[in-house]
Amino acid sequence: MSNHDSTSLLAKIKEPADVRNLSMAELEILGQELRETIIDQVAAHGGHLAPSLGVIELTMALFNSFNIGPDKLVWDVGHQAYAHKLLTGRADRFHTLRQKDGISGFPRPEESEYDHFGVGHSSTSISAALGMAMARDLKGDDNEVIAVIGDGSLTAGIAFEGLNQAGALGRKMVVVLNDNEMSISKNVGALSQFLSRKMTNPFLQRLKTDVEGLLGGIPKIGDDLAGYAKRSSDSLKSFFTPGILFEAFHFTYVGPIDGHNTAQMVKVFDEIKKLDKPALVHVLTKKGKGYEPAESDPTHFHGVGKFIPETGLARKFSGSGLPSYTSIFGSTLCNLAKKDDKIFAITAAMPEGTGTECFRKNYPDRFVDVGICEQHAVTFAAGLATQGYKPAVAIYSTFMQRAYDQIVHDVCLQNLNVNLFLDRGGLVGEDGATHHGAFDLSFLRHIPNLVVMAPKDEAELARMMATAFDHEGPTAIRYPRGTGVGANVSSNPRKIPLGKGEIVHEGDDAVIITLGSRVYPAVEAAMELEKEGLNVAVFNTRFVKPLPKAQLLELAAKYDNILLVEENALAGGFGSAVLEMLNEEDALTNHKIKRLGLPDEFIEHGTQKELRHLVGIDMAGIKKAAKALCNK
């Protein structure tokens, strides 16, 4: 495979209007070029492969039928928009995808005039598109508005709220339901089962044909009767297909149609444009289409690292070979569940991504994947907790933001034994601003009754999990993406006393107070500073709530120079919590205090190493800040 050259069709596409001038034969060639370019890029640098391969024909059909630019196109989640980026003037920059200072892996209005809405979390497209349609009508414009939503995204409540309002308002807009029976993992739930039911029963098809033929042969009234029968059978069919669902929302429903047949989709979209009311086009696609390894294992190739394009096998790399925090969480959860049959695991469409797949295999009766429904996941867990169970809700930090009210109202207000496990806490890397777990310490630490922890390594994660399941009340543990340091994890982890931290490095000149992923870099910085004659202590608080108050007061009494370090937003985060407590206790006198963390801005994409260095929370940044604090 090779990237497009000057003679390729893709090289001639400078803006969406160029796609409208292509014949169907040329679109077929363009589709192959798009597919090869996307595979080559993701193979070299990693990215979201299977979702983008599955919508290449759909993207071309949309660009061919609609005047994208004046016509507004909103993608859902956005990891399916690689072809969209290639067709909107970014082909020459596509090699920088998801790399520092390169183009984003998701649609971003700041990046292109053709990215009409910023997306990274699911299920927002219908609501956003409805807002655009309403604004269009208020301004007296006549452009089209199109939302593309996956069937997995359609399980979220906000998608149905958008459908409900759109149908009630009756504004002209098009919703394209991209139905591949997958979100990241296999879709779950009654809606998914309903969408996947197709009228393929040979008996029903034959019966329909025979009845129409019989009635058509009756003299004089036969044609009328046959027409009536056809209309009746179509009505009957709607009870067995998704049409009845969307018609109930006052959408004109068309489908299902082949999402890899560009010509058919163009014809449908051209007709749909003639309507002056909401319409939903149901297209059937295959995730990973056109690349056999991705078709065979779409979950793995949803978001994938570097691989060999000829085989789909991962490229060898000189990594640590250590297990990830995610896998340690999963194995520890299974280990604890062996001894406690009240432990129940819940995830939101990501059993593989959150490490709960092993729990599903070993304890299927105590596992539920709720789909992309984070709010429901938390309140469902609250219901379980009222009946004596100890639910573990495993969701990425960035997605847990969607369930904030449920954490406050349904869990913490009632002081229920719900345990929140926030994977990908902190900077996640190439997925960028929409996926960084930058705010969890800030939005969790102020909620009454909630215990909030962050482990320094794998062993401490296991100990915190044991602590959480033994605690009477809600807990939250946040841990980073990637591997730990290789700490040995006990099969029988000891609990940690609530609000008890630890000195992990001795020193007399200053103290670094930190937790979670920044503990080991802080220790490395302290060891480097020792070589320069500066002795800096490092204290691992372990808890953001309750803080190790007595220990922190002792540190404030001993050290005038205090450096607070966290991988969370500085605003309202861990450092703020420490300073608030010390101030309330009148423990601050002539102290020199410096805080390191994430600034008050959205951090762009890049590797975790690059981004931590950029904001100054890696070993070098911590060393520099500590040195400056001590005037050395």
Secondary structure, 3 states (H helix, E strand, C coil): CCCCCCCCHHHHCCCCHHHHCCCHHHHHHHHHHHHHHHHHHHHHHCECHHHHHHCHHHHHHHHHHCCECCEEEEECCCCCCHHHHHCCCCHHHHHHCCCCCCCCCCCCCCCCCCCCCCCCCCCCHHHHHHHHHHHHHHHCCCCCEEEEEECCHHHCHHHHHHHHHHHHHCCCCEEEEEECCECCCECCCHHHHHHCCCCCCHHHHHHHHHHHHHHHCCCCCHHHHHHHHHHHHHHHHHCCCCHHHHHHCCCEEEEEEECCCHHHHHHHHHHHCCCCCCEEEEEECCCCCCCHHHHHCCCCCCCECCECCCCCCECCCCCCCCCEHHHHHHHHHHHHHHHCCCEEEEECCCCCCCCCHHHHHHCHHHEEECCCCHHHHHHHHHHHHHCCCEEEEEEEHHHHHHHHHHHHHHHHCCCCCCEEEEECEECCCCCHHHCCECCHHHHHCCCCCCEEECCCCHHHHHHHHHHHHHCCCCEEEECCCCECCCCCCCCCCCCCCCCCCEEEECCCCEEEEECHHHHHHHHHHHHHHHCCCCCEEEEECCEEECCCHHHHHHHHHHCCEEEEEEEEECCCCHHHHHHHHHHHCCCCCCCEEEEEEECCCCCCCCCHHHHHHHCCCCHHHHHHHHHHHCCC
